[in-house]
Each structure stands twice: as structure tokens, then as C-alpha cells.
Amino acid sequence: TDLFAVSDSGLPTPVGVPVIDLGISYGFPRFEPILELILGEVTVEAAWGSRDVADTNPEAAALLGSLNAELIDHDDFKQRIGACRFVVRTGEARPYANVLLRAGVPWL
């Protein structure tokens, strides 16, 4: 039930939250393929995104919609990053391509 995030290249991360920085260059790797790889390996029981994604980044908004992510105020979203066990930072250059994920248990 740990909370973790997958972020674009610009999301501020509080001191003390470990960051796995995958950004090779500005814009690469993109948010979507990294998130899809992670989702293929991790059971997720809840997801949250920034409400601002709907107006500024339709592709990321559609991806968050497919996760049934709850969209919340961006300031609230940024505050919740402090509760994360870690953040996976991509090189994504488009705004609000971020998601908070709560890990679940894969009951068989």
C-alpha cells in the first residue's frame, strides 16, 4: 500500500524523497511508456493526477482516465509527493504528466 509517483521532468520533489531519474534528455523517455511498463509489473489500487492535466495535456489526461485516476488540485498533488516512498522521474517535457499511485496486493 505504499504511495509512489511517476512524474514529468519538472515536478518538484521534496528533500528526502528518493528519485529514480530516468531522464536521458529533455523529452526522453516520455511519461506514457514508462508508466505502462510500471503498470505491467505493479498492482495499483488507487491513482491520482492533477486536475490541470485535462486542459493542458490531453494525451496524459486520457492515460490517467484509463486508470480511473482521481483528479485533484495541483497544489494538493504536489503536497502528496512528500508522502511517497519514491518518485520515478521521466524526461517528459509536456506539463502535468504526473501520477500518484498506491500499490496494492496481487491476490491470486
Backbone as JSON, one array per atom type, in Angstrom:
{
  "sequence": "TDLFAVSDSGLPTPVGVPVIDLGISYGFPRFEPILELILGEVTVEAAWGSRDVADTNPEAAALLGSLNAELIDHDDFKQRIGACRFVVRTGEARPYANVLLRAGVPWL",
  "N": [[0.81, -1.2, 0.0], [2.13, 1.14, -0.39], [2.77, 4.54, -1.36], [3.67, 5.93, -4.43], [5.21, 7.78, -7.14], [5.03, 8.62, -10.63], [6.62, 10.81, -12.71], [6.75, 13.86, -14.71], [9.45, 15.77, -16.21], [9.58, 18.1, -14.72], [8.36, 18.12, -12.18], [8.4, 19.19, -8.85], [10.26, 17.67, -6.25], [10.19, 16.84, -2.88], [12.86, 17.29, -0.5], [14.48, 14.42, 0.65], [12.77, 12.52, -0.39], [13.33, 9.76, -2.28], [14.52, 9.74, -5.66], [14.18, 8.18, -8.72], [15.77, 8.79, -11.43], [15.1, 8.8, -14.68], [15.43, 10.4, -16.83], [16.97, 10.98, -19.78], [17.36, 12.87, -21.73], [15.91, 16.1, -22.35], [12.59, 15.55, -22.71], [12.8, 12.85, -23.16], [13.05, 9.69, -21.58], [9.57, 9.44, -22.53], [6.58, 10.02, -20.6], [4.32, 8.23, -20.87], [5.19, 5.55, -21.95], [6.89, 4.72, -19.89], [5.22, 4.71, -17.62], [3.4, 2.74, -18.48], [5.07, 0.46, -18.56], [5.68, 0.2, -15.82], [3.11, -0.23, -14.77], [2.63, -2.72, -15.81], [3.99, -4.34, -14.11], [3.32, -3.84, -11.47], [0.78, -4.0, -9.01], [-1.87, -1.81, -8.76], [-3.88, 0.03, -6.6], [-5.07, 2.5, -6.37], [-5.13, 5.77, -7.88], [-3.95, 9.1, -8.57], [-4.12, 12.25, -10.16], [-3.18, 15.5, -11.44], [-5.64, 18.0, -11.65], [-5.3, 19.94, -13.59], [-4.28, 18.7, -15.83], [-6.24, 18.01, -17.68], [-6.84, 20.26, -19.24], [-4.42, 20.96, -20.41], [-2.83, 18.85, -21.32], [-3.89, 16.61, -23.18], [-3.27, 13.93, -23.97], [-1.94, 12.76, -21.75], [-4.01, 13.13, -19.95], [-5.95, 11.38, -20.97], [-4.66, 8.94, -20.55], [-4.51, 8.93, -17.73], [-7.22, 8.88, -17.25], [-7.84, 6.31, -18.15], [-6.85, 4.89, -16.07], [-8.62, 5.4, -14.14], [-7.95, 7.52, -12.5], [-8.19, 9.75, -9.81], [-8.72, 13.16, -10.16], [-7.12, 15.89, -8.77], [-6.55, 19.05, -7.05], [-3.68, 20.83, -8.17], [-1.78, 21.87, -6.35], [-2.38, 20.39, -4.04], [-1.78, 17.88, -5.05], [1.04, 18.14, -5.39], [1.79, 18.44, -2.71], [1.22, 15.91, -1.72], [3.27, 14.41, -2.78], [5.3, 14.4, -0.95], [4.69, 12.29, 0.74], [5.41, 10.07, -0.61], [7.12, 6.96, -1.2], [9.02, 6.82, -3.14], [9.94, 8.5, -6.22], [9.56, 8.14, -9.67], [11.18, 9.7, -12.11], [10.61, 10.87, -15.31], [11.74, 11.88, -18.59], [9.83, 13.47, -19.62], [8.45, 16.26, -21.33], [6.08, 17.61, -21.5], [3.44, 19.38, -19.81], [2.08, 18.48, -16.56], [2.15, 15.69, -16.7], [1.96, 13.52, -14.68], [1.57, 11.15, -12.04], [0.22, 9.88, -9.07], [0.52, 6.86, -7.39], [-0.97, 4.21, -5.58], [0.25, 1.34, -4.32], [-0.96, -1.98, -4.55], [-2.04, -5.27, -3.52], [-1.4, -8.26, -5.17], [-3.69, -10.4, -5.19], [-4.14, -13.81, -5.68]],
  "CA": [[0.0, 0.0, 0.0], [2.99, 2.31, -0.47], [2.47, 5.56, -2.34], [4.83, 6.35, -5.23], [4.79, 8.63, -8.26], [5.74, 8.68, -11.9], [6.5, 12.24, -12.98], [7.41, 14.51, -15.83], [10.78, 16.27, -15.83], [9.53, 19.33, -13.95], [7.66, 18.05, -10.9], [9.29, 19.34, -7.7], [10.27, 16.56, -5.31], [10.72, 17.3, -1.6], [14.1, 16.71, 0.01], [14.27, 13.2, 1.42], [12.03, 11.53, -1.18], [14.25, 9.25, -3.31], [14.11, 9.91, -7.05], [14.79, 7.33, -9.74], [15.74, 9.73, -12.54], [15.3, 8.12, -15.96], [15.54, 11.41, -17.88], [18.22, 10.95, -20.53], [17.4, 14.21, -22.3], [14.62, 16.78, -22.21], [11.58, 14.92, -23.56], [13.02, 11.4, -23.31], [11.89, 8.99, -22.12], [8.27, 10.05, -22.29], [5.79, 9.56, -19.45], [3.41, 7.12, -21.16], [5.77, 4.2, -21.98], [7.43, 4.36, -18.57], [4.07, 4.35, -16.78], [2.86, 1.46, -18.92], [5.98, -0.59, -18.09], [5.49, 0.05, -14.38], [1.79, -0.82, -14.54], [2.72, -4.13, -16.16], [4.71, -5.05, -13.05], [2.86, -3.46, -10.13], [-0.65, -3.9, -8.78], [-2.21, -0.47, -8.29], [-5.25, 0.07, -6.08], [-5.61, 3.86, -6.48], [-4.28, 6.69, -8.62], [-4.34, 10.5, -8.54], [-3.42, 13.15, -11.08], [-3.52, 16.92, -11.3], [-6.82, 18.43, -12.39], [-4.86, 20.79, -14.69], [-3.91, 17.89, -16.98], [-7.35, 17.95, -18.63], [-6.8, 21.42, -20.14], [-3.11, 21.24, -20.99], [-2.14, 17.67, -21.84], [-4.96, 15.62, -23.42], [-2.77, 12.56, -24.03], [-1.76, 12.31, -20.37], [-5.35, 13.08, -19.33], [-6.59, 10.13, -21.4], [-3.98, 7.85, -19.86], [-4.96, 8.94, -16.34], [-8.62, 8.45, -17.28], [-7.88, 4.85, -18.27], [-6.52, 4.34, -14.74], [-9.63, 5.92, -13.2], [-7.27, 8.38, -11.53], [-8.92, 10.89, -9.27], [-8.01, 14.4, -10.44], [-7.15, 16.76, -7.6], [-5.87, 20.33, -7.2], [-2.24, 20.59, -8.38], [-1.04, 22.13, -5.1], [-2.6, 19.21, -3.2], [-0.99, 16.81, -5.66], [2.46, 18.35, -5.06], [1.97, 18.17, -1.28], [1.18, 14.45, -1.51], [4.55, 13.83, -3.19], [6.09, 14.23, 0.27], [4.35, 11.01, 1.37], [5.83, 8.98, -1.5], [8.33, 6.17, -0.89], [9.97, 7.2, -4.19], [9.39, 9.09, -7.43], [10.22, 7.8, -10.91], [11.14, 10.89, -12.96], [10.87, 10.63, -16.73], [12.21, 13.08, -19.28], [8.65, 14.08, -20.25], [8.53, 17.71, -21.41], [4.74, 18.19, -21.53], [3.02, 19.64, -18.43], [1.13, 17.71, -15.77], [2.24, 14.25, -16.96], [2.34, 13.01, -13.36], [0.54, 10.35, -11.4], [0.5, 9.24, -7.78], [-0.03, 5.5, -7.4], [-0.9, 3.44, -4.33], [0.46, -0.06, -4.64], [-1.89, -2.94, -3.95], [-1.57, -6.65, -3.34], [-1.96, -9.08, -6.25], [-4.27, -11.63, -4.68], [-4.35, -14.8, -6.74]],
  "C": [[0.86, 1.27, 0.0], [2.53, 3.25, -1.57], [3.77, 5.87, -3.09], [4.31, 7.13, -6.42], [5.63, 8.36, -9.49], [5.52, 10.12, -12.38], [7.13, 12.66, -14.29], [8.74, 15.09, -15.34], [10.74, 17.48, -14.9], [8.87, 19.27, -12.6], [8.64, 18.22, -9.74], [9.14, 18.16, -6.74], [10.88, 17.02, -4.0], [12.03, 16.59, -1.23], [13.74, 15.49, 0.84], [13.47, 12.14, 0.69], [12.98, 11.05, -2.28], [13.66, 9.39, -4.71], [14.9, 8.94, -7.93], [14.68, 8.16, -11.02], [16.1, 9.02, -13.83], [15.53, 9.1, -17.11], [16.92, 11.39, -18.52], [18.44, 12.3, -21.19], [16.0, 14.8, -22.16], [13.64, 16.18, -23.21], [11.72, 13.42, -23.7], [13.6, 10.81, -22.03], [10.59, 9.7, -21.74], [7.57, 9.35, -21.13], [5.04, 8.26, -19.75], [4.11, 5.75, -21.19], [6.36, 3.77, -20.64], [6.3, 3.93, -17.64], [3.52, 2.99, -17.18], [3.76, 0.29, -18.5], [5.79, -0.86, -16.6], [4.16, -0.64, -14.09], [1.75, -2.3, -14.91], [3.35, -4.98, -15.08], [4.14, -4.86, -11.66], [1.33, -3.47, -10.09], [-0.94, -2.54, -8.16], [-3.66, -0.47, -7.82], [-5.87, 1.45, -6.13], [-4.61, 4.73, -7.22], [-4.85, 8.1, -8.53], [-3.51, 11.26, -9.55], [-3.85, 14.58, -10.8], [-4.71, 17.26, -12.2], [-6.43, 19.24, -13.63], [-4.5, 20.0, -15.95], [-4.99, 17.91, -18.06], [-7.29, 19.08, -19.65], [-5.49, 21.56, -20.9], [-2.42, 20.06, -21.65], [-3.16, 16.55, -22.07], [-4.48, 14.18, -23.46], [-2.58, 11.99, -22.62], [-3.1, 12.21, -19.66], [-6.06, 11.79, -19.71], [-5.97, 8.93, -20.7], [-4.43, 7.78, -18.4], [-6.42, 8.51, -16.25], [-8.73, 6.94, -17.38], [-7.52, 4.16, -16.97], [-7.59, 4.67, -13.71], [-8.99, 6.76, -12.12], [-8.19, 9.51, -11.09], [-8.1, 12.14, -9.55], [-8.22, 15.37, -9.3], [-6.42, 18.07, -7.92], [-4.36, 20.1, -7.28], [-1.42, 20.86, -7.12], [-1.19, 20.96, -4.13], [-1.79, 18.03, -3.72], [0.48, 16.94, -5.26], [2.73, 18.09, -3.58], [2.02, 16.67, -1.0], [2.48, 13.76, -1.94], [5.43, 13.58, -1.97], [5.82, 12.93, 0.99], [4.81, 9.81, 0.54], [7.07, 8.26, -0.96], [9.43, 6.49, -1.89], [9.21, 7.83, -5.34], [10.23, 8.59, -8.6], [10.07, 9.01, -11.83], [11.49, 10.51, -14.39], [11.46, 11.91, -17.32], [11.08, 13.87, -19.91], [8.7, 15.6, -20.17], [7.16, 18.38, -21.48], [4.2, 18.31, -20.11], [2.02, 18.64, -17.87], [1.09, 16.23, -16.12], [2.81, 13.61, -15.69], [1.2, 12.17, -12.83], [1.08, 9.83, -10.06], [-0.19, 7.88, -7.81], [0.08, 4.89, -6.01], [-0.84, 1.97, -4.72], [-0.55, -0.92, -3.89], [-1.24, -4.29, -3.82], [-2.22, -7.52, -4.41], [-2.48, -10.42, -5.73], [-4.53, -12.59, -5.84], [-5.6, -15.59, -6.5]]
}
